[in-house]
Amino acid sequence: MNATITFNDLAVRRAVEAELAWTPDVSAPAIGVSVENGVVTLTGEVTTLHERIAAADAVQRVAGVRTVADELSLPSTAREPEGRRLAAAIDAILAWTSGVPHDGIHAQVDGHHVVLSGTVEWDEQRAAAKRAVERICGVRSVESRIELTRRPAADDIAEQIANGITRNAILDARRIEVTVDGDEVTLAGAVSSWTERRHATRIAWASPHVRMVHDLLRVEPEAIR
């Protein structure tokens, strides 16, 4: 049994290293990878927050990964913009990013840390704003407190979301349970990869009647042979 686990972990580590090398935004040689029972730990130093996020996203694309422990560090911020300069850059990127309602989002800057607040119509707009700010040089972390507008009630939200999951080619709808309480949706059950998990939550967020999604899905990858 232990030999099987060791083999699977070795296969996952090699796949993760290959995926990092295949990711344009990541300097793979600077990142160390270790795997234990499907838990991947990343160590080393990256140059930007965007690279750090890109590395974690790359790991989550790999089959066999249960979770990611991000222990990557960022270099000194001595030469990076902060305060007023950083706030001006954030305001500009939000204004010029397609799909982001600039007037509905506000940014608070504390050194190199950013808190986004405000109200938007769709979760994708909220996610797009966060992604845009994460790419700015000098930003070390982004906390999104952006809320969604109130949603109209509907009686068939669970059925609509379940149908969307069933239509998706990579999801096994039989393993995913959808429950609804007002405008809040809970997804429970199991998926075989982080990619499937993201697809399922994206389908739930796409409903015009949903204001909150509680993601309780478990990632249970199959053994790698």
PyMOL commands that set and color helices and strands:
alter all, ss='L'
color gray80, all
select helices_A, chain A and resi 2-22+28-30+49-60+83-96+102-104+123-134+157-167+173-175+194-205
alter helices_A, ss='H'
color red, helices_A
select strands_A, chain A and resi 31-36+39-44+67-70+105-110+113-120+141-144+147-148+176-181+184-191+212-219
alter strands_A, ss='S'
color yellow, strands_A
deselect
rebuild
show_as cartoon
